Amino acid sequence: MNRKMAVKILADAGMTAALLLLMGFEMVGEAAHEWIGVAMFLLLILHHVLNIQWTKNITRGKYTRYRAVQTLLAGLILLAMAGSMVSGIILSRHVFAFLPIKGGQALARTLHMICAYWGFVLMALHLGFHWNMFLGMARRSFGRPAAAGKWTLRILGFAGAGYGVCAFVRRDIGTYMFLKSHFVFFDYGEAYVYFLLDYIAIGVLFVFIGYYVSEWLRRK
């Protein structure tokens, strides 16, 4: 693995970890949430710098269904992240408190919530679209797994995605994504590790969906 690829993987892993922490903003604290948000935005910029060649080629070549959906996902993620950052700056009481911003708090709060939840789902789908790359790296590093190993991994994937469905429903994620509620409920008596495990499972669910949708699109 070359140095650039290693940096890409570390940046993506950092964004994934930051995104999970950001979803539990009331549990990590307001100031920590803002600083993690800034780190997330900087990692996003680094991600785009490292993938600048992809951006340069966006208007070149033939668009298959797979490439069209992949590009749409990337564009929607960029919009969600931009919306999160702009609304986060307006709502900031710590990192950007020095800025002379007045008003717009209610709209910014709504925008921040919808961008956060859609951004989480879209990024997991995006990761699923690139899961083949990680599988290829694993094969090069550890060799192809035996048939029993393949089925074990598939069963674990299905189990994780199944638990993700339960967590998605229990956490009312759809309610926040479609603005059926303008306030996010947090159980402050819940151990933070259980909250993270649920969101990891939800992430696995959408990575799982993204992977199989991408495989289907590649065959079209």
C-alpha positions as CSV (number, residue, x, y, z in Angstrom):
1,M,0.0,0.0,0.0
2,N,1.5,3.4,-1.0
3,R,1.6,6.4,1.3
4,K,-1.2,8.3,-0.4
5,M,-3.6,5.3,-0.1
6,A,-2.7,4.9,3.6
7,V,-3.5,8.6,4.2
8,K,-6.8,8.2,2.3
9,I,-7.8,5.3,4.5
10,L,-6.8,7.1,7.7
11,A,-8.8,10.2,6.6
12,D,-11.8,8.1,5.8
13,A,-11.6,6.3,9.1
14,G,-11.3,9.6,10.9
15,M,-14.4,10.9,9.2
16,T,-16.3,7.8,10.1
17,A,-15.3,8.0,13.7
18,A,-16.1,11.7,13.9
19,L,-19.5,11.2,12.3
20,L,-20.4,8.6,14.9
21,L,-19.4,10.9,17.7
22,L,-21.3,13.8,16.1
23,M,-24.5,11.9,16.1
24,G,-24.5,11.8,19.9
25,F,-24.0,15.5,20.3
26,E,-25.9,15.8,23.6
27,M,-23.8,13.0,25.1
28,V,-20.3,14.3,24.1
29,G,-21.1,17.9,25.2
30,E,-21.7,21.1,23.2
31,A,-18.1,22.3,23.0
32,A,-16.7,18.9,22.1
33,H,-19.4,18.5,19.4
34,E,-18.4,21.8,17.8
35,W,-14.7,20.9,17.7
36,I,-15.4,17.4,16.4
37,G,-17.5,19.1,13.7
38,V,-14.5,21.3,12.7
39,A,-12.3,18.2,12.6
40,M,-14.8,16.5,10.4
41,F,-14.9,19.4,8.0
42,L,-11.1,19.5,7.7
43,L,-11.0,15.8,7.1
44,L,-13.6,16.2,4.4
45,I,-11.5,18.9,2.7
46,L,-8.5,16.5,2.9
47,H,-10.6,13.7,1.4
48,H,-11.4,15.9,-1.6
49,V,-7.8,17.1,-2.0
50,L,-6.6,13.4,-2.1
51,N,-9.3,12.6,-4.6
52,I,-8.9,15.7,-6.8
53,Q,-8.4,13.5,-9.9
54,W,-11.9,12.1,-9.5
55,T,-13.3,15.7,-9.4
56,K,-11.3,16.7,-12.5
57,N,-12.7,13.8,-14.4
58,I,-16.3,14.4,-13.4
59,T,-17.3,15.8,-16.8
60,R,-15.2,13.2,-18.8
61,G,-16.0,9.8,-20.0
62,K,-19.1,7.8,-20.2
63,Y,-21.7,7.7,-17.4
64,T,-22.9,4.3,-16.6
65,R,-25.8,3.8,-14.1
66,Y,-23.3,3.0,-11.4
67,R,-21.2,6.1,-12.1
68,A,-24.3,8.3,-12.2
69,V,-25.6,7.1,-8.9
70,Q,-22.1,7.3,-7.3
71,T,-21.7,10.9,-8.5
72,L,-25.1,11.8,-7.3
73,L,-24.3,10.4,-3.8
74,A,-21.1,12.4,-3.7
75,G,-22.9,15.6,-4.6
76,L,-25.6,15.0,-2.0
77,I,-23.0,14.3,0.7
78,L,-21.3,17.5,-0.2
79,L,-24.6,19.4,0.1
80,A,-25.3,17.8,3.5
81,M,-21.9,18.5,4.8
82,A,-22.0,22.1,3.6
83,G,-25.5,22.5,5.2
84,S,-24.2,21.0,8.5
85,M,-21.2,23.3,8.6
86,V,-23.0,26.5,7.7
87,S,-25.9,25.8,10.2
88,G,-23.3,24.7,12.8
89,I,-21.5,28.0,12.5
90,I,-24.7,29.9,13.0
91,L,-25.6,27.8,16.1
92,S,-22.0,27.9,17.5
93,R,-21.6,29.0,21.1
94,H,-17.9,28.1,21.4
95,V,-15.7,27.7,18.4
96,F,-17.3,30.4,16.2
97,A,-18.9,32.4,19.0
98,F,-16.7,35.4,18.0
99,L,-18.6,35.8,14.7
100,P,-21.3,38.6,14.8
101,I,-24.1,36.3,13.7
102,K,-27.6,37.2,14.8
103,G,-30.9,35.5,14.1
104,G,-31.7,32.5,12.0
105,Q,-31.3,30.1,14.9
106,A,-34.6,28.2,14.4
107,L,-34.0,27.6,10.7
108,A,-30.3,26.7,11.3
109,R,-31.3,24.1,14.0
110,T,-33.7,22.4,11.6
111,L,-31.2,22.5,8.8
112,H,-28.5,21.1,11.1
113,M,-30.6,18.2,12.1
114,I,-31.8,17.1,8.7
115,C,-28.3,17.5,7.2
116,A,-26.8,15.5,10.0
117,Y,-29.1,12.5,9.6
118,W,-29.1,12.5,5.8
119,G,-25.4,13.0,5.8
120,F,-24.9,10.0,8.1
121,V,-27.1,7.7,5.8
122,L,-25.6,9.0,2.6
123,M,-22.0,8.6,3.8
124,A,-22.7,5.0,4.8
125,L,-24.2,4.3,1.3
126,H,-21.2,6.0,-0.3
127,L,-18.9,3.7,1.8
128,G,-20.9,0.7,0.6
129,F,-20.3,1.8,-3.0
130,H,-16.6,1.6,-2.4
131,W,-16.7,-1.6,-0.3
132,N,-15.2,-3.6,-3.2
133,M,-12.0,-1.6,-2.9
134,F,-11.7,-2.6,0.8
135,L,-12.5,-6.2,0.0
136,G,-9.8,-6.2,-2.7
137,M,-7.2,-4.8,-0.2
138,A,-8.1,-7.5,2.3
139,R,-7.7,-10.2,-0.3
140,R,-4.3,-8.8,-1.3
141,S,-3.2,-8.7,2.3
142,F,-4.7,-11.9,3.7
143,G,-5.5,-14.0,0.6
144,R,-9.0,-15.1,-0.5
145,P,-11.0,-16.6,2.4
146,A,-12.1,-20.2,2.2
147,A,-15.8,-21.0,1.5
148,A,-16.6,-21.3,5.2
149,G,-14.9,-17.9,5.8
150,K,-17.0,-16.3,3.1
151,W,-20.2,-17.6,4.5
152,T,-19.2,-16.6,8.0
153,L,-18.6,-13.0,6.8
154,R,-21.9,-13.0,4.9
155,I,-23.8,-14.2,7.9
156,L,-22.2,-11.6,10.1
157,G,-23.0,-8.9,7.5
158,F,-26.7,-9.9,7.4
159,A,-26.8,-10.1,11.2
160,G,-25.3,-6.6,11.5
161,A,-27.6,-5.2,8.9
162,G,-30.6,-6.9,10.6
163,Y,-29.7,-5.4,13.9
164,G,-29.3,-2.1,12.1
165,V,-32.9,-2.2,10.9
166,C,-34.0,-2.7,14.5
167,A,-31.8,0.2,15.7
168,F,-33.0,2.5,12.9
169,V,-36.6,1.9,14.0
170,R,-35.9,2.1,17.7
171,R,-33.9,5.3,17.3
172,D,-36.6,7.0,15.1
173,I,-34.0,7.9,12.5
174,G,-36.7,8.2,9.8
175,T,-38.6,10.7,12.0
176,Y,-35.6,13.0,12.0
177,M,-34.7,12.5,8.4
178,F,-38.1,13.6,7.2
179,L,-38.7,16.3,9.8
180,K,-41.6,14.6,11.5
181,S,-40.0,15.8,14.7
182,H,-37.8,18.9,15.1
183,F,-36.2,17.7,18.3
184,V,-33.9,14.7,18.8
185,F,-34.6,12.6,21.9
186,F,-31.7,11.4,23.9
187,D,-31.9,9.0,26.9
188,Y,-29.3,10.4,29.3
189,G,-29.5,7.3,31.5
190,E,-28.3,5.2,28.6
191,A,-24.6,4.1,28.5
192,Y,-22.9,5.9,25.6
193,V,-21.4,2.6,24.3
194,Y,-24.9,1.3,23.6
195,F,-25.8,4.4,21.7
196,L,-22.6,4.0,19.6
197,L,-23.3,0.4,18.9
198,D,-26.7,1.2,17.6
199,Y,-25.4,3.8,15.3
200,I,-22.6,1.6,14.1
201,A,-25.2,-1.0,13.3
202,I,-27.3,1.5,11.4
203,G,-24.1,2.5,9.5
204,V,-23.5,-1.2,8.7
205,L,-27.1,-1.5,7.4
206,F,-26.6,1.3,4.9
207,V,-23.1,0.1,3.9
208,F,-24.7,-3.2,3.3
209,I,-27.4,-1.6,1.1
210,G,-24.9,0.5,-0.7
211,Y,-22.7,-2.5,-1.5
212,Y,-25.5,-4.6,-3.0
213,V,-27.0,-1.7,-4.9
214,S,-23.6,-1.0,-6.4
215,E,-23.2,-4.6,-7.3
216,W,-26.6,-4.6,-9.0
217,L,-25.8,-1.4,-10.9
218,R,-22.5,-2.8,-12.1
219,R,-24.3,-5.6,-13.8
220,K,-26.7,-3.2,-15.7
